[in-house]
Amino acid sequence: MPHETTSADLVHAVLEEVSSFLFGGFDAVRSIQTIHDSIDVIGGGAKSVYWLQFWRIPSAFQ
């Protein structure tokens, strides 16, 4: 990791890994049952535009 790495770079890397694992889980579920075209987001994350966008982008690659 170079000295130029920012905290934003680290957050981005962590979110990339988290999304990779989450959507790997979706693939596993999708292999045994149908997942509908929409996902309901509840709780505090439902109020965050960033979190909603986080879920929206990978779901386009179904």
Rosetta constraint file for C-alpha pairs under 8 A:
AtomPair CA 1 CA 5 HARMONIC 6.71 0.50
AtomPair CA 5 CA 9 HARMONIC 6.12 0.50
AtomPair CA 5 CA 10 HARMONIC 7.41 0.50
AtomPair CA 6 CA 10 HARMONIC 6.58 0.50
AtomPair CA 7 CA 11 HARMONIC 6.24 0.50
AtomPair CA 8 CA 12 HARMONIC 6.07 0.50
AtomPair CA 9 CA 13 HARMONIC 6.20 0.50
AtomPair CA 10 CA 14 HARMONIC 6.22 0.50
AtomPair CA 11 CA 15 HARMONIC 6.17 0.50
AtomPair CA 12 CA 16 HARMONIC 6.15 0.50
AtomPair CA 13 CA 17 HARMONIC 6.41 0.50
AtomPair CA 14 CA 18 HARMONIC 6.19 0.50
AtomPair CA 15 CA 19 HARMONIC 5.97 0.50
AtomPair CA 16 CA 20 HARMONIC 6.13 0.50
AtomPair CA 17 CA 21 HARMONIC 6.37 0.50
AtomPair CA 18 CA 22 HARMONIC 6.16 0.50
AtomPair CA 19 CA 23 HARMONIC 5.95 0.50
AtomPair CA 20 CA 24 HARMONIC 6.00 0.50
AtomPair CA 21 CA 25 HARMONIC 6.29 0.50
AtomPair CA 22 CA 26 HARMONIC 6.47 0.50
AtomPair CA 23 CA 27 HARMONIC 6.21 0.50
AtomPair CA 23 CA 58 HARMONIC 7.54 0.50
AtomPair CA 24 CA 28 HARMONIC 6.43 0.50
AtomPair CA 25 CA 29 HARMONIC 6.32 0.50
AtomPair CA 26 CA 30 HARMONIC 5.89 0.50
AtomPair CA 27 CA 31 HARMONIC 6.17 0.50
AtomPair CA 28 CA 32 HARMONIC 7.13 0.50
AtomPair CA 29 CA 33 HARMONIC 6.14 0.50
AtomPair CA 29 CA 34 HARMONIC 7.96 0.50
AtomPair CA 29 CA 35 HARMONIC 7.86 0.50
AtomPair CA 30 CA 34 HARMONIC 5.73 0.50
AtomPair CA 30 CA 35 HARMONIC 6.10 0.50
AtomPair CA 41 CA 45 HARMONIC 6.93 0.50
AtomPair CA 41 CA 46 HARMONIC 5.28 0.50
AtomPair CA 41 CA 52 HARMONIC 7.68 0.50
AtomPair CA 42 CA 46 HARMONIC 5.19 0.50
AtomPair CA 43 CA 47 HARMONIC 7.76 0.50
AtomPair CA 44 CA 48 HARMONIC 7.26 0.50
AtomPair CA 45 CA 51 HARMONIC 5.93 0.50
AtomPair CA 45 CA 52 HARMONIC 7.26 0.50
AtomPair CA 46 CA 51 HARMONIC 7.39 0.50
AtomPair CA 46 CA 52 HARMONIC 6.72 0.50
AtomPair CA 48 CA 52 HARMONIC 6.31 0.50
AtomPair CA 49 CA 53 HARMONIC 6.13 0.50
AtomPair CA 50 CA 54 HARMONIC 6.13 0.50
AtomPair CA 51 CA 55 HARMONIC 6.56 0.50
AtomPair CA 52 CA 56 HARMONIC 6.21 0.50
AtomPair CA 53 CA 57 HARMONIC 6.28 0.50
AtomPair CA 54 CA 58 HARMONIC 7.46 0.50
AtomPair CA 55 CA 59 HARMONIC 6.50 0.50
AtomPair CA 56 CA 60 HARMONIC 6.73 0.50
AtomPair CA 57 CA 61 HARMONIC 7.63 0.50
AtomPair CA 58 CA 62 HARMONIC 7.56 0.50
